[in-house]
């Protein structure tokens, strides 16, 4: 049996990883046909009821009769905001993730009351609420009591990706808005300091795979992070009294200069911070991943093969899989009873309880 060289082994490993990704994408493309009818293979969070009711299903044609202009309105409003401030696109994608990560994609992150997810410390840097509010206001004028805030946020995240130069995908609709939002639950969302095992567990508890983890982390090709999220890497990493050894030295010096205050913001992608592309994965290979949760994807054997596949060699592979993983994220739903969900009239608040008519006194 001939002995393979190191380069040949490396090439075989790369082609094998690429083959696996292509197989997974082909399986997704087959399942993507299903939204033409209600999507019945939705991901259930832990503890969800086993019996599904019709309102739990999603469909590409959900608003075709009740609000045919819904997607056009969402896209037009997103584009207008993007032209005023392009950084809001990354913020909307992040807002969508924070919503789906807690209680499923039910717009609970948008509720603005005391001790809601939105008021949590972990949500302090979230932005884009005004964008969703403006879209919702126009949809209420056009199609009253029809389009949920959860569906708006999901479609807005897709359009934000597209405006940044990323891929397009069809969004199945039919989500309902939850009535519950608890601040302490928002603290469960990864903040950039977790290890890979914790990230994998977090994703799998929501029905998302390791591939989804690596692909959705690729959204860090755009956007910014506060210095607080990675300052532990700059000096006393894990109590060693030294910087994180997986940080490029020049990159370390630049970050140290940029982070005089923990609230300062730094681009997540040092190479092409305004463009949705695969440079994020290339940066990891050069020790230029900003968050420790990013850089560890490159070194952990469970995630490294996927990172290697999503480079300049296969940019289309990343785009195609990102579309698939965003659909998976949008399908993380909470199966609630009708009295626990609704179509909110204002994304910031649950609908007021219906007033009871006074009973007429009986005669005689």
N, C-alpha and C positions, 0 to 999 in steps of 0.2 A: 504494500500500500504506500503510495507516494506521501512524503512529508510536506505539509503545507507551510508556506512562509507566513510570517506575521502579517504582511499586507494581504495575502490571500485569505487568512482567517478573518481579518478585519472586514474585508469585502463581503465574505460569506455572512458574517454577523449582520452587516448593514442591510444586505439584500433580504435576509430572513426577517428582520424587524419590519422592513418596508412591506414584505409580503403579508405579514400578520396585520399590519395597519390597513392594507388594501382589502384584505378579506373582511375585516371589521367594517370598513366603509361600505363594501358591497352589501353586507348584511343590513346595514342601515338604509341603504338606498331601496332595498326590497321592502323594508318595514315602512319607509317614508310614503309608500303608496297608500298605506292604510288611512291617513288623515282624510282622504277623499270620502271615507265613511268615518263614523266616530272612532277615535283612537281608544282601543280597549286594553292596550298593554301598558297602561300608565304605571309609573313608579309610585308605590305607596310608602309613606313614611312609617316608622315603627309604630305599632299600636293602632293602626287604622282598621276600620271595619272590613270584613272580608267580602261583604255584599255591596256591589256598586249599583247606583241608581243612574238613570239616563243623564241627569244634569252633571254627573261626574265626567262625562265623555267630552273630548275635544274634537273639533272638526275644522278643516280649512274653509268650509262654506258656512260657518256658524252665523256670520253677520250678513251673508249675501242678500237676504231678504229684509232683515230688520234694520240694517245700517250699512248699505253697500259702499258708502263713502268713508267708512271707518279708517281703513288703512291709508287711504289717500290723505285724510286729515292728519293722521299721526305723522306720516312722512313729511308733509308740508310744514307742520309746526316744528318738527325736529330739525329740518333743514334751516329754517329761519333762525332758530336758536343757535345752531352750529355756526352759521355765518357771523353771528354776533360774538360768540365765544366758543371756539372749537374744543376747549377743554371740557365742556359740559358733556361731550359725547362719551368720553371715558367714564365720567361720573355716573351717567345713566346706566352703562354696562355694570358698573360696580353696585349701583343701587339695586339693580335687578338681581344680582347674585346675593346680596344681603337679604333681599326679600325672600327668595326661594330657599335660602339656607336655613331659615327659621320658619317653621309651620308651613312650608311649601310656598308656592307662588300665589299668595292670597292678598298681596298689597298691605300686609300688616305693618311693613316698614314705613308706610306713608301715614299711618294714624298718628295724630299729633295731640297727645294728651299726657297728663302726668304719668310717669313710669311706663311709657310706651317704648317700643324698640327704638323709635326715632330719637327719644330723649336719652338713651343710654350713652355711656361714655364711649363705647366701641363705635357708636354711630356719629360721633362728634364731627368727623370730617366728611360725612356724606353730603353730596350736593345733588341738585337737579330736581328738587321737589317742585319748584316753580314751573319747570318745564311740563311736568305731568299735570299740574293744576291747570295750566293754560290749555293743554290738549283736552283734558276732561271737560272744561267749561264749554269749549266749542262743540264737543260731541254731545253734551247735554242739550245744547241749542238745536243741534241737527237731529239727534236721535235720543230723546229723553228716556232715562231709566233703562238703557239698553246695554251699553258697553261698560264692562267692569274696569276698575282701576288696575286690577291685576293683568288683564289683557293689554291695556294701554302700555304698562311698564314693560311687558314682555316684547311687544312689537317695537316700542321705542328703543330697546336695547339692540334689536336686530337692525333698525334703521341707523342707529348711532355707529354700529360696526361698519355698515355699508358706507356711510359718509366719511369714515376714516380710511377708506380704501380696502376694507375687508370684504368677506363673502356675503352673499345674499342667501336666505333660506326662507321657506314657507313656514309661517307661524300658525299652528292650529289654535283655534280660539274656543272659548266657552268656560274660562275660569270664573270663579266667584270671589268676591271680596270677603275676607274674614272679619270677624267682629272683635277678635282678641289680639292684643299686642302687649308683651311684657318685656320690660327693659332688661332684666337679668338674662333673658334668653338670648338677647343680641350679643352678649359677651361670649357666647359659644362660637361665634364666627372667627375663623383664623385671622390673626393680627400680624402675621409676618415673622413670628418668633418660634413657631411650633416646629417639631421634627417631622420627617416624612411619614413615620408611622401614625402620628396623630392626624396628619392630613388625610392619609388613606382611610383611616377609621371614620373620620368626619364625612368624607365623600360616600363611603360604602353604606353608612347608616342612612343616607339619603337616596340610596339606590344608584349611585354613580360609581363608575369604575376608576381604576388607576389611570387608564387611558384618558378618561374625562378630566381627571385631576391635572395631568400634564398639559392637555390641550387647553383647558380653561385657564390655567396659569399663564398660557401664552397671550392672554388679553393684557398682560403686563408689558406688551410691546408698545402700549400707549398709556398715558396717564402719569400721575405723580404720587409720591408717598411722602408722608411727614417724616422728618428725621428720627422722630421717636421710635418708629417701627424698626430701625436698624442701627441705632446708636450703640447698642450693646456689641456690635461687631467692630466698632472703631477703636476701642481701647482695652476694656477688660472682658474679653470674650470668654464666657464660661468660667470666670474667676481666675483666669490665667495671668491677668495683668498685661496681656498683649492683645493686639488686634486679631481678628479672625484670619487664620493663615490661608483660607480659601479666597481671600480678597486680593485682587491685583494691587500691587504696591502703589502704582501711580493713581489708580482709581481710588484707593484708600485715601491718599493725600487730597485729592479733589473733593471727596466726600467730607473729610474733616474740615476743610475750608468752608464748605457749603453749609455745615451744620453747627453754626454758632449757637442756635436755639433749636430745641427739640421740635418746635412748631414749624420750622422752615420746611419748604417743599423741594423735592428733588425728582427729576424724571426717572421713571422706572426703567426706561430703555435709554442707555447713554448714547446709542448710535443713531437711531432714527425715531426720536420720541414723538413725532407728530404723524407717523405713518404706521398703519396696521400691516405688519410683515413678519418675517421669521427671524429678524435680527436678535430678538430676545433670546432665542435658543443658541445662536452663535455667540452671544455675550456670555452665556453660562460656560461655554467651552474655553473662554478667555478669562475666567474668574472675575467677571464683571456683572454678576447677578446682584441686584440691589438688596433684596430681602434674603435672609438666610433660608426661608422656605423656597425661594427660587433656586439659589445656588445648590442646595442639597438635592434637588431633583436631578442634577447632573451627575452626582457621585453615588447616589443610592442605586443598587443593582436592580431594584424593582421598577424604577422610573427612568434610569439612564438610557436604556435602548430606545425608548420613545423620544427622548430629547435628541438623541443622535439622528433619528430619522427626520425630525422637523428642522432641517437646516436649509441653506441656500440650494442644496442639491434637490430638494423636494418641496418647493414652496406650495404647489397646488395641493399636495397631500395634507398639509396643515390647514389650508383654507377649507378643504372639503370636510375634514374631520372636525374643525371648529364649528362648522354649521351643524354637524350631527350632534356634537356635544352640547351645543346651546339648545337644541331641541330637547335633548335629554334633561338639561337643567330646567327648562320651562315646563317639563312634565312632572316635576316633583310637586305633587299636590296633596292637600289635606282633604280627606273625605269627611265632610261635615254634614250634619243634619240641616235641613232647609232653614231652621230658625237660628243656625249658627253662621250663616253666610248670606250675602245679599249683593245687589248691584248698588254700590255707594253713589249717592248724588254728589257728594263732595269727598274727594279722596282723603281728606284730612280727618274726617269724622265719620262715625257710624251714623246711619240714618236715624232720624228721630222716631221714637215709637209712635205708631198711629194713635190719634186721639180717639177716645171713646165717646160716642154720642150719649148725651144724657137720656136716661130712660123716662118715658112719660108715665106719670102716676096713673094707676088704674082707677077707673071710675067705679063708684059704688062700693 
